[in-house]
Amino acid sequence: MKVDVLTCVALAAASLVATVTGGRSSGRRKHKEIFLGENSKFKFGGRIDYKLKKQDSTKTLLIKSEQLLRIEEHDFAMRPGFGGAAIPVGIDVQVESIDSISEVNMDFTMTLYLRHYWKDERLAFPSRNNQSRTFDSRLVKKIWVPDVFFVHSKRSFIHDTTMENIMLRVYPDGNILYSVRVTVTALCSMDFSSFPLDTQNCSLELESYAYNENDLMLYWKNGNDSLRTDEIVLSQFFIEHFQASSGLAFYSSTGWYNRLFINFILRRHIFFFMLQTYFPTMLMVVLSWVSFWIDRRAVPARVSLGITTVLTMSTIITGVSSSMPQVSYVKAVDIYLWTSFLFVFLSVIEYAAVNYCTTLEEMRKMKRGKIPSTFNASQAMAFDGCFHDNDMELTPFSRVAPTPTSDPLTTPTQNPDIRPTEGTRLRRQRSVRENVDLLVSNSYMIDSYSRLAFPLSYLLFNTIYWSLYS
């Protein structure tokens, strides 16, 4: 009995302690909730129910984008409207920059925004406010897009920093805008006949790779306004204008394809080549003429000047040729350089002729005995390679006596007191050999004629050259 009484007392005490402890705990929780509620009202200006968590906005949609566009319900390996008329695909291009133009490789590099417009009713979706939805490259891989490629392209890539530069925009009625940012290096067949006074016509061509004109029709979205450009500045070229055009391309095995052209005309800046090529060439030609005013007996001076100008012209020609493609026709710059080189080379040949004629003249005078016996030929030749005119004694022309005649029929009656003037000569037309002999005997005349002939000839050449190519 005593045990039962003690057990009852213990249970009663335990329940009393639990009641007191529970009351304190519930009171603490109540005070904590009141404290949090008051702070929440003070911070956010309203009551917050902590039992409800804030939901992500992407989870509020009833269905996902792929379900909304019904991607799993269609075979997007087939083009829209398969089996019917060709699907029209509009193209819109904005040229961002022309990165480089290479004459050696005959190509150009261009960065552009390529936009496609078409309609795919399989991607139509219901919308209350008629708003479009924009996606990136992850959805592009799951639907059909036009397979446009660049004809005659060498390299091309889609920019992928920081993500692939691809944008897909789908409208509720099924219209689609597909935009990519591309850099392409394409071939440009250049004609260097007038280089560097040339104008180059280049074009970037777009075409569908798999679908011919029966399945896909490419066209410019807004005609000529479909091609837009930013302000493009190039170092060697001036862009005259861009033009959009279209045409057809035929392949014997697959048929006709629609092709779009981005045509642009490049006109080369001449000022760079004037400073680097034309002006130095002109100076070298003019410098070679200085030898005409140097004494013909100064052999080392004239020879060294001629060789220097010839070597400099060779260096200029080599430098220009190394930066140009190896074409099989003559360029305008080649005509100018090689003609200038010919003028420089002829100035060297001119002095060789002067020196040779001078030597012949002195040898003839030695044979005729017109060189005094006191003249030391070895010392004069050792100094400059030829004899000195001032060391030679040239006899004057002898007086010509009148020829008497006794035939009164052939000669008029003359007064015997009148005598012909002394030193008079009969003039007649000289032969070629006599002219050569005269030139040899007066070798200084070659320099005199060259001082006038070379500048006039070069001036005439420049007049004809710049009138033809400029």
Disulfide bonds with the S-S distance in Angstrom:
Cys188-Cys202 1.88
